[in-house]
Amino acid sequence: MDTSKVKELIKKHGVKAVDLKYTGLDGRWYHITFPTRGLDEVIDLGIPFDGSSIPGMTSVESGDMVLMPDLSTAQIDPFYETPTLRLICSICEADTRIGVKKDPRSVALRAQDFLKSTGIAEISTWIPELEFHLLDTVEYNSDEFSNGYTVTSAQDKAALPFDFEDDDAVAQQGRKGYHMDTPFDRYYEIRQEMVNRIEDMGIKVRYHHHEVGLHAQQEIEPELLEFPKICDDTMVMKDIIRRTALEFGLTATFMPKPIYNQAGNGMHFHMMLHKNGKNLFYKKGGYADLSDEAIWYIGGILKHGRALVALTNPSTNSFKRLLPGFEAPVKLFYGLANRSAAIRIPKYVNTPETKRFEFRTGDGTCNPYFAMSALLLAGLDGIINKIDPAKYNLGPFDDNVFAWSEEKKANLLSIPANLAEAMRALEEDHEFLLAGNVFNEELIESHIKLKMAEHQAIMNRVHPHEFELYYNL
């Protein structure tokens, strides 16, 4: 979309304001808004801001940065009462207007440039599966003298909201919610409204449904979308899900494990590579009809898997989901239709056009620009160096590894056990991320520093359950 088409959009919808969105290291959207009359100047020069006020972005003495909008991302925001045009931005140096080293969006743009430079492929396509909970109420606090939370769900008899009588007897108990039908799937219409708005943004949805968690766990899955646009689209989808939920008096969370001992939220990443219009991952007769390039790509992801988790699962809560028994893979290997594997090759994608695989470990606390860029770089490193996963005992394994003996399971490479261990793995193994100057040492150091601070914040606090265990000891 060029300037003239953006102005046509503004005129058609009577737009009064332009809202610039950009992403911080933490994967959150930030925004700044200006009247439409300033559009030409912002397109040419951007909007300056203080980068030192965004956690981990830069230091105070070099804080001047500029937001440069990408006109191809222009959309009418569906939520603001004032007609508002939304533009997604890259964070750029104030003097050169070149994307800064720590800007997540610029990382993804550089990853795409690196992909092309290798000659391996021109395009990669992705599906991020968005799993989340819709909760009726959430209350939490954490200070020196109190610490706790309460969540409620009108779908689960064990967690009904205060004063909710369940007069229609629709709330359920003691069952799984996977593909649960209406009327028990109480929030179908809300989920459909989310999908309608997502599709209005030009993002095609493959399907949506109730997930395993009875307490209103949901999934929305888009169709294959091109990288790096899929990173922008993931931010858009998360935003629509959250804000639509609020309109209906609910709250949406992508927390990997918001409820103890119940199914958690992942973000599985499906991926493909294409060259000259051909899917590079298909070869008839190989294991699961995968090509050599596909096997090597898988090898790269699994070999660097412990470090990747620092970017695909960057929260302390991530590791409360990554436990045996919840279809959350804790061992780094691949297999056909194997849901205990970190990388699963779906049986239903069995044609030259559809052959792909999914990385099942990731979750929605990731910064999508970092997570998908890192997975792409790891896979390309696998192809460039012809990394055979079998040589590292990374599969393929087609049986349920949870049923293996402890001795046999111990021979498999495990994901890190917690956030600190993941950061140490990234510290030790990140050379593959520096290819093509996609990531850089300063960015990786900043990410590690931010996440270690989160780890310490949790480790230093008294947990409510410790009172159950130790108060009267």
Secondary structure as UniProt FT lines:
FT   HELIX           3..13
FT   STRAND          17..23
FT   TURN            25..26
FT   STRAND          29..35
FT   HELIX           36..38
FT   HELIX           39..45
FT   STRAND          47..50
FT   HELIX           51..53
FT   TURN            55..57
FT   HELIX           60..62
FT   STRAND          64..76
FT   STRAND          84..93
FT   TURN            94..96
FT   TURN            101..102
FT   HELIX           104..118
FT   STRAND          123..128
FT   STRAND          130..135
FT   STRAND          137..142
FT   STRAND          147..152
FT   TURN            154..155
FT   HELIX           157..159
FT   TURN            162..163
FT   TURN            167..168
FT   TURN            178..179
FT   TURN            182..184
FT   TURN            186..187
FT   HELIX           188..200
FT   TURN            201..202
FT   STRAND          205..210
FT   TURN            214..216
FT   STRAND          217..222
FT   STRAND          225..226
FT   TURN            227..228
FT   HELIX           229..247
FT   TURN            248..249
FT   STRAND          251..253
FT   TURN            260..261
FT   STRAND          269..275
FT   TURN            276..277
FT   STRAND          278..279
FT   TURN            280..281
FT   TURN            284..285
FT   HELIX           287..289
FT   HELIX           292..303
FT   HELIX           305..312
FT   TURN            316..317
FT   HELIX           318..321
FT   TURN            324..327
FT   STRAND          334..336
FT   TURN            339..340
FT   STRAND          343..345
FT   TURN            347..348
FT   TURN            352..354
FT   STRAND          357..359
FT   TURN            364..365
FT   HELIX           368..384
FT   TURN            385..386
FT   HELIX           389..392
FT   HELIX           401..403
FT   HELIX           406..409
FT   TURN            410..411
FT   HELIX           419..428
FT   HELIX           431..437
FT   HELIX           441..459
FT   HELIX           464..470
FT   TURN            471..472
//
